[in-house]
Amino acid sequence: MIRPMVEGDIPTLIDMGERFYKESPEYKLYPFSKEKLHRLGYQILNDIDYICLVYDKGGIKGMLAGALYEQFFSYGRLASELFIFVDQNARGAVAGKRLIQAFEMWANSKGATEIRVGVSSGITPDRTVGFYERLGYYHTAIQLRKVF
C-alpha cells in the first residue's frame, strides 16, 4: 500500500535513509546526519509543496520524496523527485513503480505539467534508468559534478 508519510514514520525512514546512504558510493562523500533527516521529515510534513510517500506492506519497504516548484522563467509548475529508495529485498517487484505512480498522481493534482527524476546515487544506475524509461521517462538533461 502506498500512503503519505506520517510523523511516526520518521524514525523508520531515517533508518532506511541510513541504509540508502551506506549502499550508495556517491553519498559517502558526505557525513551522514540523522538530525538533518529528522528536520527534513518535519519540513516535508509541514510544507504543502513537498511529499514523502511510503510503500507499506507488512512494514515500510520503500520511500519517495518529491517537491513542486515553478520554472525559473514562468509560473509553470514542475515536480521533482528528491529521492526514491526501495529496500534490497523488495526491489524488482512493484514498490518502486507504485511509488512513482502515486507521486505522478500527487504532482498532477497539484498542477504540475512535468516531473523530473534523477539517477545520482550510483546504485545500479543502468537498471534505474531502464526502470524510469519503462515508465515513460526520457533523457532530457546532463548533470556534471565537481568535488572540492
C-alpha positions as CSV (number, residue, x, y, z in Angstrom):
1,M,0.0,0.0,0.0
2,I,1.2,3.5,-0.9
3,R,0.5,6.2,1.6
4,P,1.8,9.6,2.7
5,M,4.4,9.6,5.4
6,V,3.1,10.3,8.9
7,E,5.1,11.7,11.8
8,G,5.5,8.3,13.4
9,D,7.3,7.0,10.3
10,I,10.2,9.4,10.6
11,P,12.5,7.2,12.8
12,T,11.9,4.2,10.4
13,L,12.6,6.4,7.4
14,I,15.7,7.7,8.9
15,D,17.0,4.2,9.4
16,M,16.0,3.4,5.8
17,G,17.9,6.5,4.7
18,E,21.0,5.3,6.5
19,R,20.8,2.0,4.6
20,F,20.4,4.0,1.4
21,Y,23.4,6.2,2.4
22,K,25.6,3.1,3.1
23,E,24.7,1.5,-0.2
24,S,25.4,4.5,-2.3
25,P,29.0,5.0,-3.4
26,E,28.1,8.7,-4.3
27,Y,26.7,9.8,-1.0
28,K,29.6,8.5,1.1
29,L,31.4,11.7,0.2
30,Y,29.3,13.5,2.8
31,P,28.9,12.7,6.5
32,F,25.5,11.1,7.4
33,S,23.3,13.1,9.8
34,K,20.2,11.7,11.5
35,E,19.4,15.2,12.8
36,K,19.4,16.5,9.2
37,L,17.0,13.8,8.1
38,H,14.8,14.4,11.1
39,R,14.5,18.1,10.2
40,L,13.8,17.1,6.6
41,G,11.0,14.8,7.7
42,Y,9.3,17.7,9.5
43,Q,9.8,20.0,6.6
44,I,8.1,17.6,4.3
45,L,5.2,17.1,6.7
46,N,4.7,20.9,7.1
47,D,5.1,22.2,3.5
48,I,2.3,21.7,1.0
49,D,4.8,21.7,-1.9
50,Y,6.6,18.6,-0.5
51,I,5.5,15.0,-0.1
52,C,7.0,11.8,1.1
53,L,5.3,8.6,0.1
54,V,5.9,5.2,1.7
55,Y,5.4,1.7,0.4
56,D,4.0,-0.1,3.5
57,K,3.3,-3.8,3.1
58,G,4.0,-5.5,6.4
59,G,6.3,-2.7,7.3
60,I,7.8,0.1,5.2
61,K,9.8,-1.3,2.3
62,G,10.2,1.9,0.2
63,M,10.0,5.6,0.2
64,L,9.9,8.5,-2.3
65,A,10.1,12.2,-1.6
66,G,9.4,15.0,-4.0
67,A,8.7,18.6,-4.3
68,L,6.9,21.1,-6.5
69,Y,8.5,24.2,-7.9
70,E,8.0,26.8,-10.6
71,Q,10.1,27.1,-13.8
72,F,12.6,29.9,-13.4
73,F,11.2,31.7,-16.5
74,S,7.5,31.2,-15.9
75,Y,4.8,30.2,-13.4
76,G,4.6,26.7,-14.9
77,R,4.7,24.1,-12.1
78,L,7.0,21.1,-12.2
79,A,7.6,18.3,-9.8
80,S,10.9,16.8,-8.9
81,E,11.7,13.5,-7.2
82,L,14.2,14.2,-4.4
83,F,14.9,10.6,-3.6
84,I,13.4,7.1,-4.1
85,F,14.7,4.1,-2.2
86,V,13.4,0.6,-2.0
87,D,14.9,-1.9,0.4
88,Q,17.0,-4.5,-1.4
89,N,14.7,-7.4,-0.5
90,A,11.7,-5.5,-2.1
91,R,13.4,-4.4,-5.4
92,G,12.3,-5.7,-8.7
93,A,8.7,-6.1,-7.6
94,V,6.1,-3.3,-7.6
95,A,7.2,-1.0,-4.8
96,G,9.2,1.4,-7.0
97,K,6.6,1.5,-9.7
98,R,3.8,2.2,-7.3
99,L,5.7,4.9,-5.5
100,I,6.4,6.7,-8.9
101,Q,2.8,6.3,-10.0
102,A,1.5,7.8,-6.7
103,F,4.0,10.6,-7.0
104,E,2.7,11.3,-10.5
105,M,-0.9,11.5,-9.3
106,W,0.1,13.8,-6.5
107,A,2.1,16.1,-8.8
108,N,-0.7,16.2,-11.4
109,S,-3.3,17.0,-8.7
110,K,-1.1,20.0,-7.6
111,G,-1.0,21.4,-11.2
112,A,2.4,20.1,-12.3
113,T,2.7,19.6,-16.0
114,E,6.1,17.7,-15.8
115,I,8.0,15.5,-13.5
116,R,11.8,15.4,-13.4
117,V,13.7,12.4,-11.9
118,G,17.3,11.8,-11.4
119,V,19.7,8.9,-11.1
120,S,22.6,10.0,-8.9
121,S,23.0,7.5,-6.1
122,G,25.3,5.3,-8.1
123,I,23.2,2.2,-7.1
124,T,22.7,0.2,-10.3
125,P,22.3,3.3,-12.5
126,D,21.7,1.4,-15.7
127,R,18.9,-0.6,-14.1
128,T,17.4,2.6,-12.6
129,V,17.5,4.4,-15.9
130,G,15.7,1.4,-17.5
131,F,13.1,1.4,-14.8
132,Y,12.3,5.1,-15.5
133,E,12.3,4.6,-19.2
134,R,9.8,1.7,-18.9
135,L,7.6,4.2,-17.0
136,G,7.7,6.7,-19.9
137,Y,10.6,9.0,-18.7
138,Y,13.2,10.1,-21.2
139,H,16.6,11.7,-21.1
140,T,16.4,15.5,-21.0
141,A,19.5,16.8,-19.2
142,I,23.1,16.2,-18.5
143,Q,24.4,16.7,-15.0
144,L,28.0,17.4,-14.3
145,R,29.8,17.4,-10.9
146,K,33.0,18.9,-9.5
147,V,34.0,17.9,-6.0
148,F,36.4,20.1,-4.0
